[in-house]
Amino acid sequence: MMDHEKVNILLVDDQPAKLLANEEILRSLGETLIKASSAREALEFLLKNEAAVVLVDVCMPELDGFQLAAMIREHPRFQKTAMIFISAIQVSDIDRLRGYEMGAVDYVPVPVVPPPPVPVVPVPVIPESVVPVVD
């Protein structure tokens, strides 16, 4: 079996706790996770490196996620890079549409809660003949 070459996934968020949470959720993918705490840091990384996916927070100081996405899309090298917007605020349909128009492949509300790996409590199946009938 041939191993695939790891790809870079760029995580962009101004809040360290959210960066850490996203990193923890995505770690099991086995890809290279790159953290950037600002749009500027993300752009500096992208000047020298490739990224298969950019996960970007919509609400950041200086440049918001939409502005960052527009700047990334201006470069021919990143025309087809997958972008996923993340937002902790209530997202309107207009914001969602704006994200998709900028080439987003998804729009994820926060908090992101990964599903449990297995059912937490197994539910036993009780045959109908055992269940008492109440009149």
Secondary structure by P-SEA (a helix, b strand, c coil): cccccbbbbbbbcccaaaaaaaaaaacccccbbbbbccaaaaaaaaacccccccccccccccccaaaaaaaaaacccccccbbbbbbcccccaaaaaaaaaaccccccccccccccccccbbbbbbccccccccc
